[in-house]
Amino acid sequence: MAGAAAEDLTALSIEELMEVEIVSAARLGQKSTETPASVSIIGAEDIRTFGWRTLAEALNGIRGLYVNNDRSYSYLGSRGFLHPNDYNSRVLIMIDGQRMNENIYDGGYISQEFLLDVDLVDRIEFVPGAGSTIYGANAFLGMINVVTKKGAAINGLQINGQAASFDTYQGRVSYGTQLQNGTDVLISASRFDSAGIENLYFPEYDSPATNNGIAHKLDGEKSERLFARLEHQGFTASAGMVRRVKQVPTAAYEGIFNDPTFSTIDRQFFGNLKYLANLSEDTRIQARGFYQGYDYSSDEAYDVDNSVVINRDAASGRWWGGELQLTTTALEDHRWLLGLEYQFDQRQHMFDYDIQPYLPYLDSHNSGHRLELFAQDDYRLTDQLIFSGGLRLDYHHMLNNLQLNPRLGLIWNPTDSATYKLLYSSTFRAPNVWERQYQLYPTAANPNNTEERIKSYQAVAEWRTAMGLKLTADLFYNHISRLLEQESIAGYGSTGPFVNADAHDIYGIELEAEKRWDNGRLFKISYTHNEFEASGHGDGEVHNAGTANDLFKLHYAEPLFADRAKIGIENVYIGPRTTPQGTVADGYYQLNISLTSDTLWRGVDLGFSLYNAFDSHYPMLGGTGPADIRSAILPGNGREFRFKLQLTF
């Protein structure tokens, strides 16, 4: 079932979905009813039906998650916690089980800077909470595993073209097939180009000296992607790269407003080779090796003594390593997982300088080793009751101590239609080199900060009715301590050194109802409520910036015209959020409507999407920003449309 084609996955009934093996939940390929986690799955058909253009938009459709965009990067909030400017370093992003967070900022990128075109995604698996017992650092608030399509799902040459609002164009060429000897091949290239919103108004800059607060033609974005995957007799080789250029219109970090210089360039690549083999009927081994890289640069203009000076901030990272994993059910009623991971951070280089005249400010070099040992045993106490116990030991070169973290779960399936889970896990997140070594006034290096810690508690109940309705209730509590925050500097806002602060407590409940019909109709509704408590007992002050107390999501899909088309309706509500500057961004609704068809002509797939149908300029959070609240709240996009045509030969 785990290898089912992408288009088949979301056509499954609720009962069949319960049998799908979840790759990310425990690395064991367990059924969702037996894994020690509360798992959400989005399939390729959902992505197509609701017109999601990026991983970020797809994640925004999952219960408990929400996305913020500061017109430079997209940030993911999970169960009420969103930390502006952390580059998603508290969420683990994976592609086919391979870690994608880079080694400078520990960033996990989810918009146009993500490595994959979403049309190549078979499914997205999200596991909330501290999953680091198995996966290590960054699975702090949750883990996301993006499973790629096989070449057989493409089954030929595929050409995709898209046109959208704001002079946005996108194209993709993919070829996929399964050869007669069983070898599966997929290769793809795509390009995205958008002029962005022509005029963006920022009231904080509303004066004649700053173009009356209007940033003109400064929202452009471009990206290019390559991806290839080859699978043959237990071996899987994959590689990919992305390069994204984004103009930044916000004049963050006290740059010159409405100056076209400010832009960021991100480039990331990876290559890995995996081998999976059965040593016996009940034991298998998996070995993986990888090499990855990340490069970043940003140019911004500043006014220095009435002269324009261009400053360049940049970073470059390279890392490689491997993994060995043994899974066995040789012992009766036990399912064991033993593993070893190694990563060498070969290069962690940050540098900053004025271009002309040349004046260096920062040149930081770092490297080091990461080593992780992990074990898990799923012990079937009875036919209905499973106890899951896991333990992980980590060495990280940014810390002077070893990290030992458990994960415990009790899973009860009293009937075929009911599952109950009690879950506990703890994990850590080491300071990245940016948080430890970045030094550019007013930000100062802090070699003495230490790891963040989280303890997660969950009680999950799932019911599946005879009519195919799935109901989920999830009570959760997260205790976060030693959270890394930037100290506030008078006149500059939260731009000082990173220090550990205590503590965050987040309590909440998630409720979801989902039903899928055989004809493709879908109804899903979810509600998440969080309560946040914070107290500053450490070196710095903890704040609730980014916290959303209420999330509501409704998704409905309906076949039309004798199944020749399908309409997908997405309604999302994100509650009010506090900015880092202490102001409040109002809550907002967003209604998206998509119409798709792949049956009008053979090999032709058409799609039309209307985003933000009510033209609400919903508020987004800015970055840390100066103390005078500039860029605290940013205007979101208004109404958008997209037309998509895909041909398969």
C-alpha positions in Angstrom: 0.0 0.0 0.0 2.8 2.4 0.7 3.8 2.4 -2.9 0.4 3.2 -4.3 0.3 5.7 -7.1 -0.3 9.2 -6.1 -3.7 9.6 -7.8 -5.0 6.5 -6.1 -4.1 7.5 -2.5 -6.8 10.2 -1.9 -9.4 8.1 -3.7 -9.2 5.5 -0.9 -11.8 5.1 1.7 -11.2 6.0 5.3 -10.8 2.3 6.1 -8.2 1.9 3.4 -6.3 5.1 4.5 -5.9 3.5 7.9 -3.9 0.8 6.2 -1.5 3.1 4.4 2.0 2.8 5.9 3.2 6.1 7.3 6.9 6.6 6.5 7.6 9.4 8.8 5.8 8.5 12.0 8.3 6.0 13.3 10.5 5.0 10.4 8.9 1.6 10.6 6.3 1.8 7.8 3.5 1.4 10.4 -0.2 1.7 9.8 -1.6 5.0 11.1 -3.7 3.1 13.6 -0.6 1.6 15.1 1.9 4.4 15.0 2.7 6.4 18.2 1.7 9.7 16.7 -1.3 11.7 15.4 -0.8 11.7 11.7 -2.2 13.9 9.0 -1.9 12.9 5.3 -2.5 15.0 2.2 -2.4 13.2 -1.2 -1.7 14.3 -4.7 -5.4 14.5 -5.6 -6.0 16.9 -2.7 -3.2 19.1 -4.0 -4.7 19.1 -7.4 -8.3 19.6 -6.3 -7.7 22.6 -4.0 -5.1 24.2 -6.3 -2.3 24.4 -3.8 0.7 26.0 -5.6 3.4 25.4 -2.9 4.2 23.1 0.0 3.3 26.1 2.2 -0.3 26.3 0.8 -0.8 22.6 1.3 0.4 22.7 4.9 -1.9 25.6 5.5 -4.7 23.2 4.8 -3.7 20.7 7.5 -5.3 20.9 11.0 -3.2 22.7 13.6 -0.9 24.3 11.0 -0.9 27.9 9.7 1.5 29.9 7.5 2.9 33.4 7.7 4.7 35.2 4.8 6.8 38.4 5.4 7.3 38.9 1.6 10.7 37.2 1.9 10.1 33.7 3.4 7.1 31.7 4.6 7.0 30.6 8.2 5.1 27.6 9.6 3.1 27.8 12.8 2.1 24.6 14.6 -0.5 24.3 17.3 -0.4 28.0 18.1 3.3 28.5 18.1 4.9 30.5 15.3 8.3 32.2 15.7 8.8 35.0 13.1 12.2 34.9 11.5 13.2 31.4 12.7 13.2 30.1 9.0 11.2 27.0 10.2 14.2 25.7 12.2 11.8 24.1 14.7 10.1 21.9 12.1 11.9 19.0 10.4 11.3 19.0 6.6 12.1 15.8 4.7 11.9 14.5 1.2 11.4 10.7 1.0 12.7 10.4 4.6 15.9 12.5 3.9 16.4 15.6 6.1 16.3 18.9 4.1 16.9 21.5 6.9 20.2 23.2 6.0 23.1 23.6 8.4 23.4 27.4 8.7 20.0 28.6 10.0 18.6 25.1 10.2 16.0 26.4 7.8 13.2 24.3 6.4 11.9 26.1 3.4 8.4 25.6 2.2 7.5 28.1 -0.6 9.2 28.7 -3.9 12.5 28.0 -2.2 11.4 24.4 -1.5 13.3 21.8 -3.5 10.3 20.2 -5.2 7.5 21.3 -7.5 4.3 20.3 -5.8 3.1 18.4 -8.9 5.8 15.8 -8.1 4.4 15.2 -4.7 2.7 11.8 -4.0 1.7 12.7 -0.5 2.6 14.9 2.5 2.8 13.3 6.0 2.7 15.6 9.0 3.4 14.3 12.6 2.9 17.0 15.2 4.9 17.3 18.5 8.4 16.4 19.5 9.3 13.5 17.2 13.0 13.8 17.7 13.4 10.5 19.6 13.6 9.0 16.1 14.6 11.9 13.9 16.9 14.1 15.9 17.0 17.9 16.1 14.5 20.2 14.4 11.5 17.8 14.9 10.7 20.2 17.7 7.2 21.2 16.8 6.6 18.5 14.3 8.0 16.7 11.2 6.9 16.9 7.6 7.8 14.1 5.1 7.1 14.8 1.4 6.9 11.6 -0.5 7.7 12.0 -4.2 5.8 10.4 -7.1 7.3 7.5 -8.9 8.0 7.7 -12.6 5.1 5.2 -13.2 2.7 7.8 -11.9 3.8 10.3 -14.6 3.8 7.5 -17.2 5.2 9.5 -20.1 6.2 13.0 -21.1 4.3 15.7 -19.1 4.3 19.4 -20.0 2.7 21.8 -17.6 2.1 25.5 -18.1 0.5 28.0 -15.7 -0.5 31.7 -15.9 -1.7 33.7 -12.9 -2.2 37.1 -11.4 0.7 39.6 -11.0 2.3 38.6 -14.3 3.0 35.1 -12.9 4.1 32.3 -15.2 5.3 28.8 -14.4 6.3 25.8 -16.6 7.4 22.3 -16.0 8.6 19.4 -18.1 8.7 15.9 -16.6 9.4 12.4 -17.9 8.5 9.3 -15.9 8.2 5.7 -16.7 8.7 2.2 -15.4 11.0 0.0 -17.6 10.3 -3.6 -18.4 13.0 -4.7 -15.9 11.2 -2.9 -13.1 13.4 0.2 -13.0 11.5 3.4 -12.2 12.7 6.7 -13.7 11.6 10.2 -13.1 13.3 13.5 -14.2 11.8 16.9 -14.0 12.7 20.6 -14.6 10.5 23.6 -13.8 10.7 27.4 -13.7 8.6 30.0 -11.8 8.5 33.8 -12.6 6.4 36.4 -11.0 6.5 40.2 -11.1 4.6 40.4 -7.8 2.3 43.2 -6.7 3.2 46.4 -8.6 2.5 48.8 -5.7 2.6 47.8 -2.0 1.6 50.4 0.6 3.4 50.6 3.9 1.7 53.3 6.1 4.8 53.5 8.4 6.7 55.0 5.5 4.0 57.4 4.3 5.9 60.6 3.6 7.2 62.3 0.4 10.8 61.4 1.3 9.9 57.7 1.1 7.6 57.7 -2.0 4.5 58.2 0.2 4.9 54.7 1.6 4.6 52.9 -1.8 7.1 50.2 -2.8 7.0 50.2 -6.6 7.7 46.9 -8.5 9.7 45.4 -5.6 7.8 42.1 -5.1 9.2 40.0 -7.9 10.3 36.3 -7.5 11.9 33.7 -9.7 12.9 30.1 -9.1 14.2 27.2 -11.0 14.1 23.5 -10.0 15.6 20.2 -11.2 14.8 16.8 -9.7 15.7 13.2 -10.7 14.9 9.9 -9.1 15.9 6.3 -10.1 14.8 3.2 -8.4 16.0 -0.3 -9.2 15.9 -3.5 -7.1 16.2 -2.0 -3.7 18.4 0.9 -4.8 17.0 4.4 -5.0 19.1 7.4 -6.1 17.7 10.9 -6.1 19.0 14.4 -6.6 17.5 17.9 -6.8 18.3 21.6 -6.7 16.5 24.9 -6.4 17.5 28.4 -7.0 15.2 31.2 -5.9 15.6 35.0 -6.2 13.2 37.2 -4.2 12.9 41.0 -4.1 12.1 42.3 -0.6 9.9 45.4 -0.5 9.8 45.9 3.3 13.1 47.8 3.8 13.7 45.5 6.9 16.8 46.0 9.0 16.7 49.8 8.4 17.5 49.7 4.7 16.5 52.4 2.2 12.8 52.2 1.5 11.7 51.7 -2.2 15.2 50.9 -3.3 15.3 48.0 -5.9 18.6 46.6 -4.5 17.1 44.6 -1.7 16.8 40.9 -2.8 17.7 37.5 -1.5 19.1 34.5 -3.3 18.7 31.0 -2.0 20.3 27.9 -3.6 20.0 24.4 -2.2 20.8 21.0 -3.6 21.0 17.4 -2.5 21.9 14.0 -3.7 21.4 10.7 -1.9 21.6 6.9 -2.5 19.5 4.5 -0.5 19.6 0.7 -0.3 16.8 -1.3 1.2 17.0 -5.1 1.5 15.3 -8.0 3.3 17.8 -10.0 5.3 15.1 -12.5 6.1 11.4 -12.8 6.1 11.1 -10.7 9.2 14.2 -8.5 9.1 15.3 -5.7 6.8 18.1 -3.3 6.6 18.3 0.2 5.1 21.5 2.2 4.3 21.6 5.7 3.1 24.4 8.2 2.1 23.9 11.8 1.2 25.6 15.1 0.2 23.9 18.4 0.5 24.5 22.1 0.1 23.0 25.5 0.7 24.0 29.1 -0.3 22.4 32.4 0.6 23.1 36.0 -0.2 21.3 39.2 0.3 22.1 42.7 -1.0 20.5 45.8 0.7 21.1 49.5 0.3 21.8 51.8 3.3 22.1 55.5 3.7 25.5 56.2 5.3 26.4 59.8 5.7 24.1 60.8 2.8 25.8 58.2 0.5 24.3 54.9 -0.7 26.2 51.8 0.5 25.3 48.3 -0.6 25.8 45.7 2.1 26.0 42.0 1.3 25.0 39.4 3.8 25.8 35.8 2.8 26.2 32.2 4.0 27.4 28.9 2.6 26.9 25.4 4.0 28.0 21.9 2.9 27.3 18.7 4.8 27.4 14.9 4.2 26.7 11.8 6.1 24.9 8.5 6.2 22.4 6.3 8.0 22.1 2.6 8.9 18.8 1.2 10.1 17.7 -2.3 11.1 14.1 -3.3 11.5 13.0 -6.7 12.7 10.0 -8.6 14.0 12.0 -11.7 14.8 10.9 -11.6 18.4 7.3 -12.6 18.8 5.0 -9.6 19.5 7.9 -7.1 19.2 8.9 -4.8 16.3 12.4 -3.4 16.9 14.1 -0.5 15.2 17.8 0.1 15.7 19.6 2.9 13.9 22.7 5.0 13.6 23.0 8.4 11.9 26.1 10.5 11.2 26.4 14.0 9.7 29.5 16.0 9.1 28.9 19.8 8.8 31.8 20.3 6.5 31.2 24.0 5.9 29.3 26.6 8.0 30.4 29.9 6.7 28.8 33.3 7.3 30.1 36.6 6.0 29.0 40.2 5.7 30.6 43.2 4.0 29.9 46.5 2.3 30.6 46.0 -1.4 31.9 49.5 -2.4 34.0 50.6 -0.6 34.8 47.1 0.6 34.4 46.9 4.4 34.2 43.5 6.1 32.0 43.0 9.2 31.7 39.3 9.6 33.7 36.2 8.5 32.7 33.2 10.6 33.8 29.6 9.9 32.5 26.5 11.6 32.4 22.7 11.2 31.7 19.7 13.3 30.1 16.3 13.7 26.6 15.1 14.6 26.1 11.5 15.7 22.8 9.9 16.7 21.9 6.4 18.0 18.2 5.5 18.3 16.1 2.4 19.2 12.4 1.7 19.4 10.4 -1.3 20.4 6.7 -1.6 19.6 5.5 -4.4 21.9 2.0 -5.9 21.2 0.8 -6.6 24.7 -2.6 -7.9 23.4 -4.3 -8.1 20.1 -5.7 -4.6 20.8 -2.9 -3.0 22.9 0.5 -1.8 21.8 3.2 -0.2 24.0 5.8 1.8 22.0 9.1 2.8 23.7 11.9 4.7 22.0 15.1 6.3 23.0 17.7 8.4 21.2 21.2 9.6 22.1 22.6 12.6 20.3 25.9 14.2 20.1 25.9 17.7 18.4 29.0 19.7 17.9 27.2 22.9 19.0 26.7 21.5 22.5 29.1 20.3 25.2 26.8 17.5 26.4 25.0 14.5 25.2 21.2 14.6 24.7 19.1 11.6 25.8 15.4 11.7 24.9 12.6 9.2 25.1 9.3 8.7 23.3 6.5 6.6 24.9 3.2 5.6 23.5 0.2 3.4 24.5 -2.0 2.5 21.6 -5.4 0.8 22.1 -7.6 -0.5 19.3 -10.6 -1.9 21.1 -12.6 -2.3 17.9 -11.9 -2.0 14.2 -13.5 1.4 14.3 -11.8 3.0 17.3 -8.2 3.9 18.2 -7.0 5.6 21.4 -3.4 6.8 22.0 -1.5 8.3 25.0 1.8 9.8 23.8 4.8 11.4 25.4 8.0 12.6 23.9 10.8 15.0 24.6 13.5 16.5 22.4 16.0 19.4 22.0 17.1 21.9 19.4 20.7 22.9 19.4 21.6 26.6 18.6 22.5 26.9 15.0 25.6 28.8 13.9 23.5 31.9 13.1 22.1 32.0 16.6 25.5 31.2 18.2 28.0 33.2 16.0 26.3 35.9 14.0 27.8 39.3 15.0 26.8 42.5 13.2 25.8 45.5 15.3 23.4 45.5 17.1 23.4 41.7 17.0 26.2 40.1 19.0 27.5 36.6 19.1 26.7 34.5 22.1 28.9 31.4 22.5 27.3 30.5 25.8 23.7 29.9 24.7 22.5 26.3 24.9 19.8 24.0 23.6 16.1 24.5 23.6 14.0 21.7 25.1 10.4 20.6 24.7 8.2 18.0 26.4 5.0 17.0 24.5 2.0 15.2 25.9 -1.0 14.0 23.7 -4.2 12.1 24.1 -5.7 11.1 20.8 -9.0 9.5 20.0 -10.0 8.4 16.5 -13.4 6.9 15.5 -14.3 5.5 12.0 -18.0 4.9 11.4 -19.5 2.3 9.1 -20.5 5.2 6.8 -16.9 6.1 6.2 -16.7 9.1 8.5 -13.5 9.6 10.5 -13.6 11.7 13.7 -10.5 12.8 15.5 -10.0 14.5 18.9 -6.5 15.4 20.1 -5.7 17.0 23.5 -2.1 18.3 23.7 0.2 20.1 26.0 3.7 21.4 25.1 6.2 22.7 27.6 9.0 24.6 26.0 12.0 25.7 28.0 15.3 27.6 27.2 13.7 29.0 24.1 16.2 31.0 22.1 15.1 34.7 21.8 16.9 37.8 20.6 17.4 40.4 23.3 15.7 43.7 22.7 18.0 46.7 22.0 16.7 50.2 22.5 15.8 51.7 19.1 16.4 48.4 17.2 13.8 46.1 18.6 14.5 42.4 19.1 17.8 42.3 17.2 20.3 41.6 20.0 22.2 38.4 20.8 20.3 35.1 21.1 19.8 34.1 24.7 17.9 31.2 26.4 14.6 32.1 28.1 12.0 30.2 30.0 9.3 29.1 29.4 6.4 28.4 27.0 3.3 26.4 28.0 0.8 25.7 25.2 -2.4 23.8 25.9 -4.9 22.9 23.2 -7.4 20.8 21.5 -7.9 19.7 17.9 -11.1 18.4 16.4 -11.6 17.1 12.9 -14.2 15.3 10.9 -13.5 13.9 7.5 -15.5 11.8 5.0 -14.5 10.7 1.5 -17.1 9.3 -0.9 -16.3 6.7 -3.7 -17.3 9.3 -6.4 -14.6 11.7 -5.2 -16.7 13.9 -3.0 -14.8 15.1 0.1 -15.9 16.9 3.3 -13.4 17.8 6.0 -13.7 20.3 8.8 -11.3 21.0 11.7 -10.9 23.4 14.6 -7.9 24.0 16.8 -7.8 26.0 20.0 -4.7 26.9 21.9 -4.0 28.6 25.2 -0.6 30.2 25.7 1.3 30.9 28.9 4.8 32.4 29.1 7.1 33.6 31.8 10.7 34.9 31.6 12.8 33.1 34.2 15.9 32.8 32.0 18.3 35.4 30.5 15.8 36.8 28.2 12.0 37.6 27.9 9.7 35.1 26.2 6.9 36.6 24.2 3.9 35.2 22.4 4.6 36.7 18.9 3.0 34.7 16.2 0.6 32.8 18.4 -2.8 32.1 16.9 -5.4 30.9 19.5 -8.0 29.7 17.0 -7.8 27.9 13.6 -10.8 26.8 11.6 -10.6 25.0 8.3 -13.2 23.6 5.9 -12.5 21.7 2.7 -15.2 20.5 0.3 -14.9 18.8 -3.1 -17.7 17.8 -5.4 -17.6 16.1 -8.8 -19.5 18.0 -11.5 -20.9 17.4 -15.0 -21.1 13.6 -14.8 -17.6 13.4 -13.2 -16.0 15.4 -16.0 -14.9 18.1 -13.6 -14.5 18.7 -9.9 -14.8 21.8 -7.7 -12.7 22.2 -4.6 -13.6 24.8 -1.9 -11.2 25.8 0.9 -12.2 28.1 3.7 -9.5 28.9 6.3 -9.7 31.1 9.4 -6.6 32.2 11.2 -7.1 34.0 14.5 -5.5 37.2 15.7 -1.7 37.0 16.2 0.6 39.2 18.2 3.6 40.8 16.4 7.1 40.8 17.8 6.6 44.6 18.3 3.6 44.0 20.6 0.8 45.1 18.2 -1.9 42.7 17.0 -2.6 41.4 13.5 -6.3 40.8 13.1 -7.7 37.4 12.3 -8.8 36.7 8.8 -10.8 34.4 6.6 -9.6 33.2 3.2 -11.9 31.5 0.6 -10.2 29.6 -2.3 -12.1 27.9 -5.1 -10.6 25.6 -7.7 -12.2 23.8 -10.7 -10.3 21.0 -12.4 -10.8 18.4 -15.1 -8.7 15.7 -16.6 -11.5 13.8 -18.6 -12.5 16.3 -21.3 -9.7 15.1 -23.6 -7.3 12.2 -23.1 -3.9 13.4 -21.7 -5.2 16.9 -21.0 -5.6 18.3 -17.5 -7.2 21.7 -17.0 -7.4 23.8 -13.8 -8.7 27.2 -12.8 -8.3 28.6 -9.3 -9.6 31.7 -7.6 -7.7 32.5 -4.4 -8.9 34.9 -1.7 -12.2 35.2 -3.5 -13.5 38.1 -1.2 -10.3 40.2 -1.9 -9.4 40.4 1.7 -5.9 42.0 2.2 -5.3 39.8 5.2 -2.5 40.9 7.6 0.8 39.0 7.8 3.5 39.4 10.5 6.7 41.2 9.6 10.1 40.4 11.0 11.7 41.4 14.3 11.9 45.0 13.0 12.8 48.2 14.8 11.1 49.4 18.0 9.0 52.0 16.1 6.9 49.0 14.7 7.8 49.5 11.0 7.1 46.3 9.1 5.2 44.9 12.1 2.1 44.1 10.0 2.4 43.6 6.3 -0.4 43.6 3.7 -1.3 40.2 2.2 -2.1 39.6 -1.4 -5.6 40.5 -2.6 -7.7 38.3 -4.9 -5.7 36.1 -7.3 -6.4 33.6 -10.1 -4.4 30.9 -11.8 -5.0 28.9 -15.0 -3.2 25.6 -15.5 -2.8 23.4 -18.5 -1.1 20.0 -18.3 -0.4 17.7 -21.3 0.7 14.1 -20.9 2.0 12.1 -23.9 
